[in-house]
Amino acid sequence: MAGRIEDYALIGDMQTAALVCRDGTVDWLCLPRFDSHAIFAGLLGNEEHGFWRLGPAYASDQQPPTAARRSYRGDSLILESEWDTQRGTVRVTDFMPPRDGAPQLIRIVEGVSGRVPMRSALRMRFSYGRVVPWVHKHDGRTVAVAGPDSVWFDTSAETYGKSLTTYADFTVAPGDRIAFTISWQPSHKEPPPLPEPEQSLEATEDFWREWVDHCTYHGPYREAVVRSLITLKALTYAPTGGIVAAPTTSLPEDIGGVRNWDYRYTWLRDAAITLSSLLRTGYREEARAWREWLLRAVAGDPENLQIMYGIAGERELGEAELDWLPGFENSTPVRVGNGAAHQLQLDVYGEVTEALHLAHMTGLARNDYASLLQLKLIRYLEDHWQEPDEGIWEVRGPRRHFVHSKVMAWVAVDRTIKLIESGDADGPLERWKELRDDIHRDVCEKGYDKERNTFTQSYGSKELDASLLLIPQMGFLPPDDKRVIGTIEAIQRELSTPDGFILRYPTQGDNEGVDGLPGDEGAFLACSFWMADDLAMIGRVDEARKLFEKLLSLRNDLGLLAEEWDPRLQRQVGNFPQAFSHVPLIDTALRLTASGAYGG
């Protein structure tokens, strides 16, 4: 049985990632990319679907012991876990070195005190736990092969096979260091080079130290900001610059429910806001790489902008269900691929244009094709902004005229007007100024409820939507506008949980809601950070700080956040860790720091 979502740590190499539980079990790892098939899928099933446990030995009728302490080594993605046993203390260091060649997961066992019996249990199951590979010896190395994939297992410890699992039983004393490594390689190629764990550990630590040194934020929330930045960097696919929304699929938004989606792709929205946070904290190289990824992904067909792409720019992300996996805590179906890829979501035009605008404003070297792309996107919006769409939350119900989508269409036009006025692009300036005014007028007339003094989720609806909190942040209206203040207060009244966190929109329990799905969900963490931002913008800075610090307390012991917080179960839910939670954490920290709204 997998642990709770917050029981997991993230390690990764900027091409894929693994989740390591408190008991030393790797329950999730896709090789060689984020979106590849998992070789450890125990996270979405059980031990039969693949895992790698490394920790103190324990009796067969007991549960594996959990680490007494764990932390990342400094500002890095190197995980250190320590167990205190009756026989002594042992440390396990887990990491994935940034790579040019074969992906590796390295685990180093170190004796701290006493003599501690240890066990490694490695059960590889390819194709999301469905395929048992052929495990055999090759020149003294253990290799598992199935179809196009091979995984090589190297260690100095003596290993043996039992019950289709590779074991190693050994004892460590103070000063002992025993390394275990798995390396992926296409099965038709020569074996990967023998690993060099100690050198790789040193190089990995150097990499993260040098990367974090570029951070320009030195405010009171630096620890939380830096950990979030490291997490966002870990979600970046280095070869292309694409950024995944999360490294997991089908971790439920509603435990036991059907709200289970595959997030191992590059959403333009998520990637664009990630880019914005990176730019604001000094990371221009990541911004340049993402801009190049964007230009490649949409090349040849920018008018038909998809809301998401594969991490190398793939367009086809067909959705399927893995019926042999019982799901995380029996939350089914388990999905791979994402059928929302071809939805119409007009807001992404605004998010992409805002990201390109910010890159331009922060001095990123000009790219003529980026400016040309921006102009093409506005020409598309001229003809389509009045259409209904599926909106920011990817509803699977009927299309609507979502207010947030119209606001972001306004943002796209506004930022392009600024680009033309700066002299870096040519376009029909007066015509687009009229377009900007038309969109603004349309939203204020059709998306605003005068009686309740609040904007609404969609034209003609009474429902609220937390995405409306972005209206002042995008500059659509000033923070002191009575309609903005009314909307913030209405969302606090109608979309707040008892502990003050914010829901995305109303759901209907067992009945289908606006999103076309049954079931409820937790508080959406990004929306809760947006509320803190808005409260600061309207002068309620003490309230904003308190909400922000309450949100920080929801992070797990390693500073990681999933997509949502379940107020009933008091636990994290949704895919993990989630870029769309860590980005607004950074943004809110920057805003509160600038306002001086922090507790010393």
Secondary structure, DSSP 8 states (H G I E B T S, - for coil): ----GGG-EEEE-SS-EEEE-TTSEEEEEESSSTTS-EEE-GGGS-GGG-EEEEEE---TTS-----SEEEESSSSS-EEEEEEETTEEEEEEEE----SSS-EEEEEEEEEEE-EEEEEEEE--HHHHTB--EEEEETTEEEEEETTEEEEEEESS-EEEETTEEEEEEEE-BT-EEEEEEEEEETTS-------HHHHHHHHHHHHHHHHTT----STTHHHHHHHHHHHHHTEETTTTEE-S-S-B---SSTTSS---B--SEEHHHHHHHHHHHHHTT-HHHHHHHHHHHHHHHTT-GGG--SEE-TT-------EE-TT---GGG----EES-GGGG---THHHHHHHHHHHHHHHTT----HHHHHHHHHHHHHHHHHTTS-B-TTTT-SS--B-BHHHHHHHHHHHHHHHHHHHTTS----HHHHHHHHHHHHHHHHHHSEETTTTEE-SBTT-----GGGGHHHHTTSS-TT-HHHHHHHHHHHHHSB-TTS-B-SS---TTS--TTS--S---EEHHHHHHHHHHHHHTT-HHHHHHHHHHHHTTS-TTS---SEEETTTTEEESSSS-HHHHHHHHHHHHHHHHHT-S--
